[in-house]
Amino acid sequence: MKNKVVSAAEAIAIVHSGDTVAFSGFVGSGTPEELIEALQDRFLKTKEPGNLTLVFAAAPGDGEEKGLNRLAIPGLVKRAIGGHWGLIPKLADMAVNNEFEAYNLPLGVISTLFRDIAAHRAGLLTKIGMRTFVDPRQRGGKINARTTEDLVRLMEIDGEEWLFYKTFPINVAFIRGTTADQSGNITMEREALTLDNLAIATAAKNSNGFVIAQVERICASGSLNPRQVIVPGILVDCVVVAKPENHMQTYATFNNPAFSGELRLPLDSLDTMHFDIRKIIARRCAFELPMGGVVNLGIGMPEGVAKIAAEEKVLSYVTLTAEPGVIGGIPQSGADFGAAINTEAVLQQNQQFDFYDGGGLDMACLGMAQTDAEGNVNVSCFGKRLAGAGGFINISQSARKLVFAGTFTAGGLRVEMMDDELVIVKEGREKKFISKVDEITFNGQYAAETGQTVYYVTERCVFRRTLEGMELIEVAPGIDIDRHILAHMEFVPIIREPKTMDLRIFQNFPMHLDETLLSLGVTQRLSYDLRRNTVFCNWEGLHVRNRDDVDRVRRAIEDLCQSVGRKVNFVANYDGFRIDPGMEDTYAAMVRYLETHYYLSASRYTTSAFLRLKLGEALERRKVAPHIFETGEEASAFIETNNATDSRMGVSYQFLNQGYDE
């Protein structure tokens, strides 16, 4: 077998001027620092290779000198296609200053585009990026005037609009793993993330290109467990053993076995957040956590929601995720961002975006730098400062519920709590709620049209994007709307009857959020639509533990139906619903009683196939037609098609207040 282990200089000699080079890496996780440094050294000494095209999904960089910042040298780069630019400011400055062609495409698009390149497909067809700056009707992802080629185009299929991102060949791939055998098989057992290494390597190999892998150690051919091999040797041309300082697990951590899943940490060992403005905002965001749901937390202020969930003992009821592939556990922050501890699984990055883009997220909490009257949000570009969209566009367009988190103003803002009221000690110098954002990274009108639930959370108030526009729905205690809110905005939101934000958010002791999010609160979960004569029940996150809980549900529905005075249609959302073993038949008996006495028709829906089966079996044993669907639309459609239209609809009923049998 050929020994593929070579020096960094020998490996970099493969790269020719004009090549397209793809890089793995998410911040410092999986970034092939040794290879990037060797490429930098070669160019500084020989001015070769020049005019390269750099392709990267998440910016491999530390915000200063490392990663792709090393390649910010005149003549080295001809074009760059990147998802996130914020941590490679040296390259970003050159891009903004028109020194080379530059594109900012959604991180998830680039990540999945590697697979399309590998498979020789024409490109990626998706809704991601629609009506943002990536849409060709705006800028098509172009960063500067020097950039003229269209990589994105609008297509119409069966009357529906889509964005098409075209593929291009990759000549060289820089990837990274933990161990390589002499045949080039790569494992990643000590890496924090697996990222897109396999997809990038396959894309380069199938483009008749070269694959260079950076690792920390070498073993004999045939000694690796084949189940642990992430990139097979048939895709790898050469392997470089990195110096330890160029193979840190992240830019902040040399090696943490919890990041690689070698051990799990006790949650009580984690630091709690200091009580400040960031914690206040994270606390309010935590009230939106969907019990039993899947959540993404963005970089920056949203990271604090994970610590709040741990402090408030609700972390076990949600599954936190991060875009580079983390499922479960607690995502990390700062230079460790992307890594996580106590994970349930770590997917490849492109697989994670398949899940995200398809609607797998129940909620996402993301940062906001600028917001305007349309509810548009900009996090990607501010004048001469290029941050890049990263995974923001994929996540913000696809999550069922979206919570933006950020301070109301920026630049020196200071607040304090005095006598249970929020006091603005010093106002920020810059307004963040402005008439028009510099660039649309998230389109508020598009979200409203698609029915997405969107909140904008600050320390002093909360807005919601409705079909009518931006509505002020909550105000912090002690805050005057005219003086503290409207005076520091460039537009006037809709103001009806905003509520006072929960006082617990502003007090430096536990909020007992677990009791709030996990409590039944059955009455608040019920609503009646007079026009359709339909009771809607939101059982999302409801936990039925015993007979008393079942009775509480029955009484609440019974009271509402009796107040209506006639039989009703019934639709229930069972997403995240949990029922303890042994209570299924009791609950089904209660349902049968209610259907017999109060319902014209009933339908239920849940995305959980297991729960549909479990509830269905229990209801059938009680001779109740299950009518359990996968979506709310299917459940409502069933009600519409089966709605009773006879004279009973206008007749009052004398309901029986009798009990039900177990």
N, C-alpha and C positions, 0 to 999 in steps of 0.2 A: 504494500500500500504506500502511496506517495505521502511523504511528510509535508504537510501544508503550512507548517509553522515557519514564519519569516520575521525579519525585523520590521519595525514601523516604516523605516525609510524604503526598504525593499517593496513593501506593500503599496506605498504611496506612488512609487514609480509607475504603477499601472495606470494612474490617472493622467489623461491627456488634456491639453487645452481644448476648450469647447465642449467638454463632457457635461452631461447632466448627472449630478451626484445627489443621491437621497440619503438622509440622515435619520437614524433612530434617536430617541431621547425625549423625555418629558421633564422640563427643568433640568435637574441633574440626574434623574433616574434613567438609567439605560443610555446615557449620552456617551458616545465613544470618544472621550477626551484625548486619549493617546493618539488616535488617528487624526483628529482635527488639529492637534498640536503639530503632528508630523507634516500635515499638508501646509500649515502656516510656515513652518521652518523651511520647507522646500521652496515655497514661492519667494520668501524673503531672500533666499540665497541665489535662486536661479531665475526668478520671474516666470517660472513654469510650475504648474499648469495655470494658464490664465483663461479669462472669459468663460468661467464655469457657470452653469445653471444649478443653483442650490434648491433642493426640495425638502421641506420639513413640515410635519403636521403641528406638533407642539414645539415651541421655541426651545431648542437645546441650549440653555445659557443660564448664567447666574445673575444677569443684570449688570455685570461689570466687565470682566476680562475673559471669562471662561466660555467654553462652548463655541457657538458660531460667532461670538464677538471676536474671536481670534482671526476670522476671515474677512473682517472689515478693512480690507486693504485695496487701494485703487488698482484696478487692472485684474484683480483676481476674480471678481464676480461680474458676469454679464447680465444675469437675470436671477431673481429669487422668487420662489412660489412658496408662501408660508401660511400657516394657520394662525399662529400666535407670534407676535413680534416684541412683546413687552419686555422680555428678559434678554433680548439681543439688541440693546439700544444703539450699539455702534453700527450694526447693519441697518437698523431702522432709520437712523439719521441719514445714512447714505441714500436709502430708498426715498425718503421724503425730499431730499435735496437733488433728486433726479440724476443720481450718479450711476444707476443701472436700472434696468427694467424690473418692476416689482409688482407682485400680486398678493392680495390678502384674500384667501378663500377659507370657508369654514373648516375648522380642524377635522371634524368628522368626515367632511367631503374628501379631503386629502387622504385621510386614513383609509377610507373605503376605496378611494380611487387607485391605491396601490394594487388592490386585488383585480380591478378592472384592467390595469396595465399588464399585470401578470397573465391574465386570461386573454389578452389581445382583443378586448372589447373596445368599441368606439368611444365609450365614455360612460358617465354616471347620470342617470335620469332620476331627478328627485325634486321635492318641493322645498328642500332646505335652501334658504337664501332668498326665497320669494319676497319681493318688495322691501328688501334691505339694500345696502350699498353694493351687494354682490349681484343683484339683479341687473342685467344688461340695460334695462331701462333707466337705471341710475348710473353706476360706474362699472359694473361687471367685475368688481373686485380689483380694478386697476388702482395702483397707489399714486402714480405720478404721470406727467404728460409724456414722458419718454416711452411709456408702456402702451403699445397700440394693438397688439394681437388680441383677438377675442378668444378667451378660454371658456367663456360661459355664454350660452345663448338660450333664448326663450323658445320653447316649442309648445305646440298645441296638439293634444291627442284626444280625440273624441270630444272636442269642445272644452277640454280642460287644460289649463296652463301648467307647464313644467319647466324646470331649469335643467339644461344639459351641460355637463362639465366634460370637456373632451380629454382624452388620454394623450400621453406622449411617452416616448421611450426613456428608460433610465439606463445610463451607461455604467454607473458605479454605485454600489450600495455600501454605506458604512453602518454596520450593526454591532451589537454588543451582547455578550453572554457571560456566564460564569466559568464554565469548563468546556474545553474542546479536546477531542482526541486528535491524534495525528492525521486522521482522515477528514477532519473538519466538521464532525458532528458537534453541535453546540447545545449545551444545557444551560438553564438559567436559575438554578436552585437558590442562589444567594442574591438574586436581583429583586428589587422591590416590585418591578413590573415586567411583564412580557412584551407589552407594546405591539408594534407592527413589524417586528424583526422578520418573521416568516414571510409576510406579505411583501415587504421591501426586497428581501433576498430573491423571492420568486419573480418579482417584477423585473429586477435587474437581470437575472439569469435568462428569463424568457425574452428580454430585449437584446440578447447576445452580449450582455455586459458582464461586469465582474463584481464579486461580492467579497468584501474584506470584513472579517469579524475580529473584534477586540474581546479578549477574555482575561481572566486573572490567573488561570492555571491550565496546565496541559496534562492529559493522561494518555495511556497507551490505546491504540486503536482496538476497538471491540470491547473495551472495558466499561463503557457507559450503559446505563439502563436505557434501553430503547424507548421506554415509556416516558422518560424524562427529556428526551431530545426534542428541542423546539425547532431548530433549523437543521435539517439533515445535511450531511457532508456533500451530497451531490449538488447542492446549491452554493457551496462555499469554495472560493478559490484560494484564499490564504487566511491565516490566523496570526494575530499579533498578541503577544502577552504584554499587558500594560504594566507600567510602574504603579505601585500601590496608590500613590497620590492622584493618579489619573483614572483610578477605578473605584472611587468612593461610591457607596450605595446611593447617596444623594449628595448634593453640594453641601448640605449641612451635617450629614452623618456618615462617618466612615463605614460603620457596619452596625446595624441593629437587627438582631435575629427576629424581632417581632415584625419587622417590615417584610421579611422573606417567609414568614409563616412558620419559622422553626419553633416558636413558643408564643403563648398568649399572655397578655399582661392583665392583672386584676384592675378593674375599672376604678376602684377606690385609690389606686396609685396615681391617677391622672391629676394634673393641676386643674384647679377651677379658674374661671375667668375673674380678673380684677373687675370690681364694680365700677364701670364707667359708661360712657356713651355707647361704645360698641356693644357692651353687654345688654344695655337697655334695648337696643335695636334687635339684637339676636333673640332676646327674650320674647319680644312681640312676635317675631317671625316664628318662634317655636310653637305659638298658639295655633299655627296653621298646619302643623305636622299631621299627616293622615295616619291614624293608628292602623297598623297592618299594611301600610303602603311602602312604596319604593321612592326614595328621595335622592336628588343630586344637590350637593352644596358647592357653590362656586368659590373661587379664590377670593381672599380678602375678608370683608365683614361677614359674609355668609358662613365662613368656616366656624364662627363662634356658635352656630346653632347646634353643631355636634356636641360641644361641651355643655351647652344648656340641656340638651336631651339627656346626657349622662348625669348631670347634676340633679335633674328633675325625675330621674328614674323612669324615663320613657324610651330610652335608647333601644331596649329589647323589643319594643313594639313597632319600630320602624326599621327599614333596611336602608342604610346610607350607602351611596355609591359615589364614585368619582370617574370622570370620563376616560382616564387611561386604562380602565378595566377593573377597578376595585368594586367588589360586591360585599356589602356588610362591613362590620367593624367601625372604626373611627378614622376617617380621612385626616391626614396631617396637614400642617400649615407651613407658611413661610417657604424656605428653601427645601423643605421636606414635602411640599405640596405634590400630590399625586400618589405618594405612598400612604399606607394605612396600617393600623394594627388590628389584630383580632378579626381578620377578614374571613368571610365564608368561602370566597372564591376570588380568583384573579383571572379575568378573561383577557384575550388579546384586545387591543384598543379598537380595532375595526369591528370586532364582534360586539363590543359595548355600544358602539354607535348604531349598529343594526337594531339593538334593543331600544336605544333612545329614540332614534328616528321613527321607529314603528309605533311609538306611543307607550313605551313601557314605564315611563316615569309618572307616578301619581302626583308628585310635586317637585319643583326645583326652586331653590333659593339662590339668587344671583345678585351681583353688585350692580349699582347704577351710578354713572358719573354725571350724565345729563339726561333730563327728562323734559318733554315739551307738552304742549296743550293737547296733542293727539295721543299722548301716552307712549310716544316713541322714546326709545332709550338708546343712548350712545355710550359705548364703553371702548370703542375701537380706535378712534382718531380724534385728536383735539389740536387743530391748527397744525403746528410742526411736530407734535408729539404723536407717534404711531405706537399704539398698544397692540392692535390686531384683535380680531374677533375670538380667536381660539375656538373652544367648543360652544361658546355662548349662543351662536345662532342655532346650531342643532338642538341644543337643550331648551332654549327659550321658545322655539317654535313647536316643540313636540310634547312638552310636559302638560298634563291635564290642568294642574294648578301652578301658577307662577307667582313667586313672591320676590320682588326686588327689594334690596336692603341697602340703605345708605343714609348718611346724615342729610339734613334738610339744606344746609349751606356748607361750604367748604372753606378751608383756610383760616385757622385760628378759632373755630367754634369751641366754646366752653359752656357747659351746663352744670347745674347742681340741683339737688333735691332739697327743698326747704319746706317743712311743715306739710309734707305730702303733696307738694306742688313742684312742677318742673320750672326751674328758673334759668333763663338765658343770661348767663353771666357776660359772655362776649359773643357777638354774632360773627358768623363766618364772613370772609371778605367776598366770596364768590357765590353767586346764585347758581343752584343746580336745577331748579325748575324754571326753564327758560321758554321763550316763545317758539324757538325752533332749534333742534339739536344740530350739531355740526355734521353728523353722519348718522344714518339710521342703521343701528345694529339689531334693533327689535322694532317691529312695526305694530303700534298699538291698534290701529284701525283694522289691520289684518287679523289680529288676535280677537278683536270684538266680533268680526264677521264669522270667524270659525268657532265662536262660543267658548273660547278659552277664559278661565278665571284668572284675573291678573290683579295683584295688589302691589302697592308701592309703600314700603314701611320706612318711616324715619323716626327720630327720637321724639318728635313733637306732634306728629300726625300720621294718618294713614289714608291713602287714596285707593280708589278702585277704578279700573277701566271698564266702563259700561258701554252699551251701544250708543248712548247719548254723548259720551265723552268721559273726561276725568272727573270723578266725584270724590269730594272730601267726606270720608265716612267715620273717622275717629280723630279725636283731639286729645292731647295729653292734659292731665289736670294742671291748672294754673296757666295754660296757654290761651292767649287772646287771639281769635281768628284774624281780626283785622291787623293787629299790631305785630304779631309774631309769625303769621303765615302769609297772608295776602300781600303784606308790605315787602316780602322778600321773594316774591314770585313774579314772573313776567306774563302770567296769564291768570285768569280767574276761573277756578274750577266750579263744577256744579256743587252747590251747597244746599242740602235739604235739612236733615236733622242729624248731624254727626253725633255719634256717641262719645262718651268719655273713655279713653283707653283704660284698660284694667289697671287699677292702682298697684297691684302686686308687681307689675313690671318694674316699677320705679323704687321699690323697697328692697333693701339689701338683706333679704333673707329668703329662704326657699319659697317658691310660689305654689308648691304642691300641684304642679302641672299634671302629674299623673292622675290625680283625682279628677281634674277638669276634663282631660282628654279621654280618660277611660270610664268616667262615670256615665250612667245611663242617660240622664237628662232627657228622658223619653219625650216629655211634652214639647220640648224645644225642637225635637226631631220630626214633628208632625206638621203638615200644612194641608190646607183644603183649598182646592180650585173649584169655585162655584160654577164657572162656565162649563167645565167638563165634569162636574160632580165627582171629582176624584180626590181621594186622600193620598198624599205622597208621604212616604216614610223613609227617612234616611237612617238606616241602621249601620252605616259605615263605622267600623271600629267598635261597635257595640259588643260587649262581653256578657253573655248570659251564664251566670254561675250556678243559680239555684232556683227553687220554686218561687221565692219572693221576687226575683227578677222577672220571671215569666208573668207573675200577677201584676207587676208594675206596668209591663207592656200592655197587658189586656186592659187594665183600668184606663190607661191614657187613651187608647184607641176607642174604647167603649164610650168614654166621656165625650170625645170629639164627635163620634158618630151620633150620639144621642142629641148633641147640640145642633147637628145638621138637621135631624128630624126625618131623614129618609135613608134608604139604602144607597151606598156609594160604591164607586169603583175604587180599587185599591192597587197602588204600585209601591213596591218596596225595593230599596237598594241594599243589598247584602254584602257589598264589597268590604272586606276586612272584618266581617262578622265572625264572632267566635262563640261557640256553645260548649260547655263542659260535658264530658262523657256522662251518659245517663240521663241527660236533660232533653234529649232529642224528642222522645215521645211526649213528654209533658208539654214541650213547646208546640209540637204538632197538634196536640189535642186542643190547646188554646187557639191555634190558627183555625182549626175546624169549627170551633164554637163561634169565632168571629165571622167566618165566612157564612155560616148558617144563618146568623141573626143580623148581620150588618152589611154584607157585601153583595153588590150586583155581579161583580167579576173581580178577580184578583190576579196579579202577575208580580213576579219577583225577578230580580236580575243580580248576577254577580259574575265577575271575571274569573272566579276560582272554580275550576271544574270539579275539584274535590268537594267544595261546599255545595255545589249544585247537586251532586250525587248524594251527599249526606242528607241535605234537606229533602231532596226528592224522595228518598227511601222512607224517611220518617213521615212525610205527608201522605205517601201512598198507603202506609200501614194504617193511617187514620182515615183512609178513603177520601183524601183531599187531592184534587187534581193539582199537580205541582206547578205547572206553568212557570218554570224557572228559565230565564233567558240569560244571554251573555252580556247584553248591553241595555241601557235604559231606553234607547230608541226602540229596540225589539219589544220590550215590556210595554211601552206606551202604545206601540202599534197594535199589540194584542188587545189592549183595552179598547182602542178605537174600533177595531173590526168586530169586537164582541160586545160592544156597548149595548145595553138593553135600551130599546127605544119605545117600549110599549107604555101604556098609561100608568104603569107603576112609578115612572120617573116623577110624576107630579103628585104622588100620594104620600102623606106622612105615615110613618110606621110607629106603632106602639112596641118598643123594644122590650124584650124580656131581660131582666137583670139576673139571670140564673147563672149558676156556676158551670164548670165543665169538669168532665171526668179525666183522670189520668189514663 
